């Protein structure tokens, strides 16, 4: 899982790598294991940071949770250091221990989901993603603005389906727009080996057809204790926490997301 990515190093990482992460969260409760295979081609190096390390990247990924399995493919392009474009497509299957379909968008919170215990439903979905990101580093301050434009197709009972990533309902054919603004500070950077970055962020999410909105305000901490641990690269720990400013089910509620991972060079 990449919360943000900005560096002025020319070619610090392997051309191909496997990234493995485990993520857990509260409100809503969740657990996921993610494995991504990325192949990066750095096509331009320059003495100017804004033109240095430009790349194309292709990726394959698998996400496993107690509720569903997702396979994904992606393409990423960095044409200039301040702008990154990612295109993605994923397909998911739901195991039947997760409430996927809802009749109404007015109430689909945890209390309603508990009523369906033992009567969850199976299904499948696919999603197409366009993700432009603006990023800039000014001294020790890192600014990141990421927008996710996702088109969903669900196959199941319906008529409304729960998107686990945002905990919002969509129709069988529907779209979600999400924007996250991060203002981060590089507290520690010891030659790009030991890194500590933290700061606030604001997230806005809106569904199209079901017209649901969620807004969150929180903080991010991202820590790399060393560039290599146990022979593996980029060991990392990350925490996101904050409150829901607006949400159909969780307004003023506290949330936390935490996880860690390693990279395996190929």
JOPE-V608287 format. One record per pair of residues at least 12 apart in sequence whose C-alpha atoms are under 10 Angstrom apart, sorted by sequence separation. I is the first residue (numbers start at 0). J is the second residue. If there is no record, write none. Layout:
i->(I | I)
j->(J | J)
This chain:
i->(20 | 21 | 40 | 41 | 42 | 59 | 60 | 73 | 74 | 75 | 132 | 133 | 157 | 158 | 159 | 160 | 165 | 184 | 185 | 186 | 202 | 203 | 222 | 223 | 224 | 241 | 242 | 19 | 20 | 21 | 40 | 41 | 42 | 58 | 59 | 60 | 73 | 74 | 98 | 99 | 131 | 132 | 133 | 157 | 158 | 159 | 160 | 162 | 183 | 184 | 185 | 201 | 202 | 203 | 222 | 223 | 240 | 241 | 242 | 19 | 20 | 39 | 40 | 41 | 58 | 59 | 72 | 73 | 74 | 98 | 131 | 132 | 157 | 158 | 159 | 183 | 184 | 201 | 202 | 221 | 222 | 223 | 240 | 241 | 18 | 19 | 20 | 39 | 40 | 41 | 57 | 58 | 59 | 72 | 73 | 97 | 98 | 130 | 131 | 132 | 156 | 182 | 183 | 184 | 200 | 201 | 202 | 221 | 222 | 239 | 240 | 241 | 18 | 19 | 39 | 40 | 57 | 58 | 71 | 72 | 73 | 98 | 130 | 131 | 153 | 155 | 181 | 182 | 183 | 200 | 201 | 220 | 221 | 222 | 239 | 240 | 1 | 17 | 18 | 19 | 38 | 39 | 40 | 56 | 57 | 58 | 71 | 72 | 98 | 129 | 130 | 131 | 152 | 153 | 154 | 181 | 182 | 183 | 199 | 200 | 201 | 220 | 221 | 238 | 239 | 240 | 0 | 17 | 18 | 38 | 39 | 56 | 57 | 70 | 71 | 72 | 97 | 98 | 129 | 130 | 151 | 152 | 153 | 154 | 181 | 182 | 199 | 200 | 219 | 220 | 221 | 238 | 239 | 0 | 1 | 16 | 17 | 18 | 37 | 38 | 39 | 55 | 56 | 57 | 70 | 71 | 97 | 98 | 100 | 128 | 129 | 130 | 151 | 152 | 153 | 180 | 181 | 182 | 198 | 199 | 200 | 219 | 220 | 237 | 238 | 239 | 0 | 16 | 17 | 37 | 38 | 55 | 56 | 69 | 70 | 71 | 96 | 97 | 98 | 99 | 100 | 128 | 129 | 151 | 152 | 153 | 180 | 181 | 198 | 199 | 218 | 219 | 220 | 237 | 238 | 0 | 15 | 16 | 17 | 36 | 37 | 38 | 54 | 55 | 56 | 69 | 70 | 96 | 97 | 98 | 99 | 100 | 127 | 128 | 129 | 151 | 152 | 179 | 180 | 181 | 197 | 198 | 199 | 218 | 219 | 236 | 237 | 238 | 0 | 15 | 16 | 36 | 37 | 54 | 55 | 68 | 69 | 70 | 95 | 96 | 97 | 98 | 99 | 100 | 127 | 128 | 150 | 151 | 152 | 179 | 180 | 197 | 198 | 217 | 218 | 219 | 236 | 237 | 14 | 15 | 16 | 35 | 36 | 37 | 53 | 54 | 55 | 68 | 69 | 95 | 96 | 97 | 98 | 99 | 126 | 127 | 128 | 150 | 151 | 178 | 179 | 180 | 196 | 197 | 198 | 217 | 218 | 235 | 236 | 237 | 13 | 14 | 15 | 35 | 36 | 53 | 54 | 67 | 68 | 69 | 95 | 96 | 97 | 99 | 126 | 127 | 149 | 150 | 151 | 178 | 179 | 196 | 197 | 216 | 217 | 218 | 235 | 236 | 13 | 14 | 15 | 34 | 35 | 36 | 52 | 53 | 54 | 67 | 68 | 94 | 95 | 96 | 97 | 125 | 126 | 127 | 149 | 150 | 177 | 178 | 179 | 195 | 196 | 197 | 215 | 216 | 217 | 234 | 235 | 236 | 13 | 14 | 34 | 35 | 51 | 52 | 53 | 54 | 66 | 67 | 68 | 93 | 94 | 95 | 125 | 126 | 148 | 149 | 150 | 177 | 178 | 195 | 196 | 215 | 216 | 217 | 234 | 235 | 12 | 13 | 14 | 33 | 34 | 35 | 50 | 51 | 52 | 53 | 66 | 67 | 93 | 94 | 95 | 124 | 125 | 126 | 148 | 149 | 176 | 177 | 178 | 194 | 195 | 196 | 215 | 216 | 217 | 233 | 234 | 235 | 33 | 34 | 50 | 51 | 52 | 55 | 57 | 59 | 61 | 63 | 65 | 66 | 67 | 93 | 94 | 124 | 125 | 147 | 148 | 149 | 176 | 177 | 194 | 195 | 214 | 215 | 216 | 232 | 233 | 234 | 32 | 33 | 34 | 49 | 50 | 51 | 54 | 55 | 56 | 57 | 58 | 59 | 60 | 61 | 62 | 64 | 65 | 66 | 67 | 92 | 93 | 94 | 123 | 124 | 125 | 147 | 148 | 175 | 176 | 177 | 193 | 194 | 195 | 214 | 215 | 216 | 231 | 232 | 233 | 234 | 10 | 32 | 33 | 49 | 50 | 53 | 55 | 57 | 59 | 61 | 64 | 65 | 66 | 67 | 92 | 93 | 123 | 124 | 146 | 147 | 148 | 175 | 176 | 193 | 194 | 213 | 214 | 215 | 231 | 232 | 233 | 10 | 31 | 32 | 33 | 48 | 49 | 50 | 65 | 66 | 91 | 92 | 93 | 122 | 123 | 124 | 146 | 147 | 174 | 175 | 176 | 192 | 193 | 194 | 213 | 214 | 215 | 230 | 231 | 232 | 0 | 9 | 31 | 32 | 48 | 49 | 65 | 66 | 91 | 92 | 122 | 123 | 145 | 146 | 147 | 174 | 175 | 191 | 192 | 193 | 194 | 213 | 214 | 229 | 230 | 231 | 232 | 0 | 30 | 31 | 32 | 47 | 48 | 49 | 66 | 90 | 91 | 92 | 121 | 122 | 145 | 146 | 173 | 174 | 175 | 192 | 193 | 212 | 213 | 228 | 230 | 231 | 0 | 9 | 10 | 30 | 31 | 90 | 91 | 121 | 122 | 144 | 145 | 146 | 173 | 174 | 175 | 191 | 192 | 193 | 211 | 212 | 213 | 227 | 230 | 0 | 9 | 29 | 30 | 31 | 35 | 37 | 39 | 41 | 42 | 43 | 89 | 90 | 91 | 120 | 121 | 122 | 144 | 145 | 172 | 173 | 174 | 175 | 177 | 179 | 183 | 187 | 188 | 189 | 191 | 192 | 211 | 212 | 213 | 215 | 227 | 8 | 9 | 29 | 30 | 31 | 32 | 33 | 34 | 35 | 36 | 37 | 38 | 39 | 40 | 41 | 42 | 43 | 89 | 90 | 120 | 124 | 143 | 144 | 145 | 170 | 172 | 173 | 174 | 175 | 176 | 177 | 178 | 179 | 180 | 181 | 182 | 183 | 184 | 185 | 186 | 187 | 189 | 190 | 211 | 213 | 214 | 215 | 217 | 219 | 221 | 223 | 9 | 29 | 31 | 33 | 35 | 37 | 39 | 88 | 89 | 90 | 120 | 143 | 144 | 167 | 169 | 170 | 171 | 175 | 177 | 179 | 181 | 182 | 183 | 189 | 213 | 215 | 216 | 217 | 218 | 219 | 220 | 221 | 222 | 223 | 37 | 88 | 89 | 122 | 124 | 142 | 143 | 144 | 167 | 168 | 169 | 170 | 181 | 183 | 215 | 217 | 219 | 221 | 223 | 9 | 87 | 88 | 89 | 142 | 143 | 165 | 167 | 168 | 169 | 170 | 200 | 215 | 7 | 8 | 87 | 88 | 141 | 142 | 143 | 165 | 168 | 169 | 192 | 193 | 195 | 197 | 199 | 200 | 201 | 7 | 9 | 10 | 11 | 15 | 17 | 19 | 21 | 86 | 87 | 88 | 141 | 142 | 165 | 168 | 169 | 192 | 193 | 194 | 195 | 196 | 197 | 198 | 199 | 200 | 202 | 203 | 204 | 6 | 7 | 9 | 10 | 14 | 15 | 16 | 17 | 18 | 19 | 20 | 21 | 22 | 86 | 87 | 140 | 141 | 142 | 167 | 168 | 169 | 195 | 197 | 199 | 202 | 203 | 204 | 7 | 8 | 9 | 10 | 15 | 17 | 85 | 86 | 87 | 140 | 141 | 167 | 168 | 201 | 7 | 8 | 9 | 85 | 86 | 139 | 140 | 141 | 167 | 6 | 7 | 84 | 85 | 86 | 139 | 140 | 167 | 6 | 84 | 85 | 126 | 128 | 130 | 132 | 134 | 138 | 139 | 140 | 167 | 83 | 84 | 85 | 124 | 126 | 127 | 128 | 129 | 130 | 131 | 132 | 133 | 134 | 136 | 137 | 138 | 139 | 165 | 166 | 83 | 84 | 124 | 126 | 128 | 130 | 132 | 136 | 139 | 165 | 82 | 83 | 84 | 136 | 139 | 82 | 83 | 159 | 81 | 82 | 83 | 81 | 82 | 80 | 81 | 82 | 100 | 67 | 69 | 71 | 73 | 79 | 80 | 81 | 99 | 100 | 102 | 103 | 104 | 107 | 66 | 67 | 68 | 69 | 70 | 71 | 72 | 73 | 74 | 75 | 76 | 77 | 79 | 80 | 81 | 100 | 101 | 102 | 103 | 104 | 141 | 67 | 69 | 71 | 73 | 75 | 80 | 99 | 100 | 101 | 102 | 103 | 104 | 140 | 141 | 142 | 144 | 146 | 99 | 100 | 101 | 102 | 103 | 104 | 139 | 140 | 141 | 143 | 144 | 145 | 146 | 147 | 149 | 150 | 99 | 100 | 101 | 102 | 108 | 140 | 142 | 144 | 146 | 100 | 101 | 107 | 108 | 99 | 100 | 101 | 107 | 81 | 82 | 84 | 86 | 88 | 90 | 92 | 99 | 100 | 107 | 81 | 82 | 83 | 84 | 85 | 86 | 87 | 88 | 89 | 90 | 91 | 92 | 93 | 98 | 99 | 82 | 86 | 90 | 98 | 99 | 104 | 105 | 97 | 99 | 104 | 103 | 104 | 97 | 104 | 101 | 100 | 101 | 99 | 100 | 101 | 100 | 100 | 7 | 6 | 5 | 5 | 4 | 167 | 168 | 166 | 167 | 27 | 28 | 166 | 167 | 27 | 166 | 26 | 166 | 49 | 67 | 66 | 105 | 104 | 103 | 104 | 105 | 104 | 4 | 3 | 5 | 6 | 7 | 4 | 5 | 6 | 3 | 5 | 29 | 6 | 29 | 5 | 27 | 4 | 5 | 27 | 3 | 5 | 27 | 110 | 3 | 4 | 27 | 108 | 109 | 3 | 26 | 107 | 108 | 109 | 2 | 3 | 106 | 107 | 108 | 3 | 105 | 106 | 2 | 104 | 105 | 3 | 2 | 3 | 11 | 8 | 7 | 6 | 18 | 20 | 22 | 24 | 17 | 18 | 19 | 20 | 21 | 22 | 23 | 24 | 25 | 16 | 18 | 20 | 22 | 24 | 26 | 2 | 26 | 2 | 3 | 2 | 13 | 12 | 12 | 27 | 26 | 26 | 27 | 28 | 30 | 32 | 34 | 36 | 26 | 27 | 28 | 29 | 30 | 31 | 33 | 34 | 35 | 36 | 38 | 25 | 26 | 27 | 28 | 30 | 32 | 34 | 36 | 37 | 25 | 26 | 27 | 36 | 24 | 25 | 26 | 24 | 25 | 23 | 24 | 25 | 23 | 24 | 22 | 23 | 24 | 2 | 22 | 23 | 1 | 2 | 21 | 22 | 23 | 0 | 2 | 21 | 22 | 20 | 21 | 22 | 20 | 21 | 19 | 20 | 21 | 19 | 20 | 18 | 19 | 20 | 18 | 19 | 17 | 18 | 19 | 17 | 18 | 16 | 17 | 18 | 16 | 17 | 15 | 16 | 17 | 13 | 15 | 16 | 12 | 13 | 14 | 15 | 13 | 14 | 12 | 13 | 0 | 0 | 0)
j->(32 | 33 | 52 | 53 | 54 | 71 | 72 | 85 | 86 | 87 | 144 | 145 | 169 | 170 | 171 | 172 | 177 | 196 | 197 | 198 | 214 | 215 | 234 | 235 | 236 | 253 | 254 | 32 | 33 | 34 | 53 | 54 | 55 | 71 | 72 | 73 | 86 | 87 | 111 | 112 | 144 | 145 | 146 | 170 | 171 | 172 | 173 | 175 | 196 | 197 | 198 | 214 | 215 | 216 | 235 | 236 | 253 | 254 | 255 | 33 | 34 | 53 | 54 | 55 | 72 | 73 | 86 | 87 | 88 | 112 | 145 | 146 | 171 | 172 | 173 | 197 | 198 | 215 | 216 | 235 | 236 | 237 | 254 | 255 | 33 | 34 | 35 | 54 | 55 | 56 | 72 | 73 | 74 | 87 | 88 | 112 | 113 | 145 | 146 | 147 | 171 | 197 | 198 | 199 | 215 | 216 | 217 | 236 | 237 | 254 | 255 | 256 | 34 | 35 | 55 | 56 | 73 | 74 | 87 | 88 | 89 | 114 | 146 | 147 | 169 | 171 | 197 | 198 | 199 | 216 | 217 | 236 | 237 | 238 | 255 | 256 | 18 | 34 | 35 | 36 | 55 | 56 | 57 | 73 | 74 | 75 | 88 | 89 | 115 | 146 | 147 | 148 | 169 | 170 | 171 | 198 | 199 | 200 | 216 | 217 | 218 | 237 | 238 | 255 | 256 | 257 | 18 | 35 | 36 | 56 | 57 | 74 | 75 | 88 | 89 | 90 | 115 | 116 | 147 | 148 | 169 | 170 | 171 | 172 | 199 | 200 | 217 | 218 | 237 | 238 | 239 | 256 | 257 | 19 | 20 | 35 | 36 | 37 | 56 | 57 | 58 | 74 | 75 | 76 | 89 | 90 | 116 | 117 | 119 | 147 | 148 | 149 | 170 | 171 | 172 | 199 | 200 | 201 | 217 | 218 | 219 | 238 | 239 | 256 | 257 | 258 | 20 | 36 | 37 | 57 | 58 | 75 | 76 | 89 | 90 | 91 | 116 | 117 | 118 | 119 | 120 | 148 | 149 | 171 | 172 | 173 | 200 | 201 | 218 | 219 | 238 | 239 | 240 | 257 | 258 | 21 | 36 | 37 | 38 | 57 | 58 | 59 | 75 | 76 | 77 | 90 | 91 | 117 | 118 | 119 | 120 | 121 | 148 | 149 | 150 | 172 | 173 | 200 | 201 | 202 | 218 | 219 | 220 | 239 | 240 | 257 | 258 | 259 | 22 | 37 | 38 | 58 | 59 | 76 | 77 | 90 | 91 | 92 | 117 | 118 | 119 | 120 | 121 | 122 | 149 | 150 | 172 | 173 | 174 | 201 | 202 | 219 | 220 | 239 | 240 | 241 | 258 | 259 | 37 | 38 | 39 | 58 | 59 | 60 | 76 | 77 | 78 | 91 | 92 | 118 | 119 | 120 | 121 | 122 | 149 | 150 | 151 | 173 | 174 | 201 | 202 | 203 | 219 | 220 | 221 | 240 | 241 | 258 | 259 | 260 | 37 | 38 | 39 | 59 | 60 | 77 | 78 | 91 | 92 | 93 | 119 | 120 | 121 | 123 | 150 | 151 | 173 | 174 | 175 | 202 | 203 | 220 | 221 | 240 | 241 | 242 | 259 | 260 | 38 | 39 | 40 | 59 | 60 | 61 | 77 | 78 | 79 | 92 | 93 | 119 | 120 | 121 | 122 | 150 | 151 | 152 | 174 | 175 | 202 | 203 | 204 | 220 | 221 | 222 | 240 | 241 | 242 | 259 | 260 | 261 | 39 | 40 | 60 | 61 | 77 | 78 | 79 | 80 | 92 | 93 | 94 | 119 | 120 | 121 | 151 | 152 | 174 | 175 | 176 | 203 | 204 | 221 | 222 | 241 | 242 | 243 | 260 | 261 | 39 | 40 | 41 | 60 | 61 | 62 | 77 | 78 | 79 | 80 | 93 | 94 | 120 | 121 | 122 | 151 | 152 | 153 | 175 | 176 | 203 | 204 | 205 | 221 | 222 | 223 | 242 | 243 | 244 | 260 | 261 | 262 | 61 | 62 | 78 | 79 | 80 | 83 | 85 | 87 | 89 | 91 | 93 | 94 | 95 | 121 | 122 | 152 | 153 | 175 | 176 | 177 | 204 | 205 | 222 | 223 | 242 | 243 | 244 | 260 | 261 | 262 | 61 | 62 | 63 | 78 | 79 | 80 | 83 | 84 | 85 | 86 | 87 | 88 | 89 | 90 | 91 | 93 | 94 | 95 | 96 | 121 | 122 | 123 | 152 | 153 | 154 | 176 | 177 | 204 | 205 | 206 | 222 | 223 | 224 | 243 | 244 | 245 | 260 | 261 | 262 | 263 | 40 | 62 | 63 | 79 | 80 | 83 | 85 | 87 | 89 | 91 | 94 | 95 | 96 | 97 | 122 | 123 | 153 | 154 | 176 | 177 | 178 | 205 | 206 | 223 | 224 | 243 | 244 | 245 | 261 | 262 | 263 | 41 | 62 | 63 | 64 | 79 | 80 | 81 | 96 | 97 | 122 | 123 | 124 | 153 | 154 | 155 | 177 | 178 | 205 | 206 | 207 | 223 | 224 | 225 | 244 | 245 | 246 | 261 | 262 | 263 | 32 | 41 | 63 | 64 | 80 | 81 | 97 | 98 | 123 | 124 | 154 | 155 | 177 | 178 | 179 | 206 | 207 | 223 | 224 | 225 | 226 | 245 | 246 | 261 | 262 | 263 | 264 | 33 | 63 | 64 | 65 | 80 | 81 | 82 | 99 | 123 | 124 | 125 | 154 | 155 | 178 | 179 | 206 | 207 | 208 | 225 | 226 | 245 | 246 | 261 | 263 | 264 | 34 | 43 | 44 | 64 | 65 | 124 | 125 | 155 | 156 | 178 | 179 | 180 | 207 | 208 | 209 | 225 | 226 | 227 | 245 | 246 | 247 | 261 | 264 | 35 | 44 | 64 | 65 | 66 | 70 | 72 | 74 | 76 | 77 | 78 | 124 | 125 | 126 | 155 | 156 | 157 | 179 | 180 | 207 | 208 | 209 | 210 | 212 | 214 | 218 | 222 | 223 | 224 | 226 | 227 | 246 | 247 | 248 | 250 | 262 | 44 | 45 | 65 | 66 | 67 | 68 | 69 | 70 | 71 | 72 | 73 | 74 | 75 | 76 | 77 | 78 | 79 | 125 | 126 | 156 | 160 | 179 | 180 | 181 | 206 | 208 | 209 | 210 | 211 | 212 | 213 | 214 | 215 | 216 | 217 | 218 | 219 | 220 | 221 | 222 | 223 | 225 | 226 | 247 | 249 | 250 | 251 | 253 | 255 | 257 | 259 | 46 | 66 | 68 | 70 | 72 | 74 | 76 | 125 | 126 | 127 | 157 | 180 | 181 | 204 | 206 | 207 | 208 | 212 | 214 | 216 | 218 | 219 | 220 | 226 | 250 | 252 | 253 | 254 | 255 | 256 | 257 | 258 | 259 | 260 | 75 | 126 | 127 | 160 | 162 | 180 | 181 | 182 | 205 | 206 | 207 | 208 | 219 | 221 | 253 | 255 | 257 | 259 | 261 | 48 | 126 | 127 | 128 | 181 | 182 | 204 | 206 | 207 | 208 | 209 | 239 | 254 | 47 | 48 | 127 | 128 | 181 | 182 | 183 | 205 | 208 | 209 | 232 | 233 | 235 | 237 | 239 | 240 | 241 | 48 | 50 | 51 | 52 | 56 | 58 | 60 | 62 | 127 | 128 | 129 | 182 | 183 | 206 | 209 | 210 | 233 | 234 | 235 | 236 | 237 | 238 | 239 | 240 | 241 | 243 | 244 | 245 | 48 | 49 | 51 | 52 | 56 | 57 | 58 | 59 | 60 | 61 | 62 | 63 | 64 | 128 | 129 | 182 | 183 | 184 | 209 | 210 | 211 | 237 | 239 | 241 | 244 | 245 | 246 | 50 | 51 | 52 | 53 | 58 | 60 | 128 | 129 | 130 | 183 | 184 | 210 | 211 | 244 | 51 | 52 | 53 | 129 | 130 | 183 | 184 | 185 | 211 | 51 | 52 | 129 | 130 | 131 | 184 | 185 | 212 | 52 | 130 | 131 | 172 | 174 | 176 | 178 | 180 | 184 | 185 | 186 | 213 | 130 | 131 | 132 | 171 | 173 | 174 | 175 | 176 | 177 | 178 | 179 | 180 | 181 | 183 | 184 | 185 | 186 | 212 | 213 | 131 | 132 | 172 | 174 | 176 | 178 | 180 | 184 | 187 | 213 | 131 | 132 | 133 | 185 | 188 | 132 | 133 | 209 | 132 | 133 | 134 | 133 | 134 | 133 | 134 | 135 | 153 | 121 | 123 | 125 | 127 | 133 | 134 | 135 | 153 | 154 | 156 | 157 | 158 | 161 | 121 | 122 | 123 | 124 | 125 | 126 | 127 | 128 | 129 | 130 | 131 | 132 | 134 | 135 | 136 | 155 | 156 | 157 | 158 | 159 | 196 | 123 | 125 | 127 | 129 | 131 | 136 | 155 | 156 | 157 | 158 | 159 | 160 | 196 | 197 | 198 | 200 | 202 | 156 | 157 | 158 | 159 | 160 | 161 | 196 | 197 | 198 | 200 | 201 | 202 | 203 | 204 | 206 | 207 | 157 | 158 | 159 | 160 | 166 | 198 | 200 | 202 | 204 | 159 | 160 | 166 | 167 | 159 | 160 | 161 | 167 | 142 | 143 | 145 | 147 | 149 | 151 | 153 | 160 | 161 | 168 | 143 | 144 | 145 | 146 | 147 | 148 | 149 | 150 | 151 | 152 | 153 | 154 | 155 | 160 | 161 | 145 | 149 | 153 | 161 | 162 | 167 | 168 | 161 | 163 | 168 | 168 | 169 | 163 | 170 | 168 | 168 | 169 | 168 | 169 | 170 | 170 | 171 | 80 | 80 | 80 | 81 | 83 | 246 | 247 | 246 | 247 | 108 | 109 | 247 | 248 | 109 | 248 | 109 | 249 | 135 | 163 | 163 | 209 | 209 | 209 | 210 | 211 | 211 | 132 | 132 | 134 | 135 | 136 | 134 | 135 | 136 | 134 | 136 | 163 | 141 | 164 | 141 | 163 | 141 | 142 | 164 | 141 | 143 | 165 | 248 | 142 | 143 | 166 | 247 | 248 | 143 | 166 | 247 | 248 | 249 | 143 | 144 | 247 | 248 | 249 | 145 | 247 | 248 | 145 | 247 | 248 | 181 | 181 | 183 | 191 | 191 | 191 | 191 | 232 | 234 | 236 | 238 | 232 | 233 | 234 | 235 | 236 | 237 | 238 | 239 | 240 | 232 | 234 | 236 | 238 | 240 | 242 | 219 | 243 | 220 | 221 | 221 | 232 | 232 | 233 | 249 | 249 | 252 | 253 | 254 | 256 | 258 | 260 | 262 | 253 | 254 | 255 | 256 | 257 | 258 | 260 | 261 | 262 | 263 | 265 | 253 | 254 | 255 | 256 | 258 | 260 | 262 | 264 | 265 | 254 | 255 | 256 | 265 | 254 | 255 | 256 | 255 | 256 | 255 | 256 | 257 | 256 | 257 | 256 | 257 | 258 | 237 | 257 | 258 | 237 | 238 | 257 | 258 | 259 | 237 | 239 | 258 | 259 | 258 | 259 | 260 | 259 | 260 | 259 | 260 | 261 | 260 | 261 | 260 | 261 | 262 | 261 | 262 | 261 | 262 | 263 | 262 | 263 | 262 | 263 | 264 | 263 | 264 | 263 | 264 | 265 | 262 | 264 | 265 | 262 | 263 | 264 | 265 | 264 | 265 | 264 | 265 | 258 | 259 | 260)
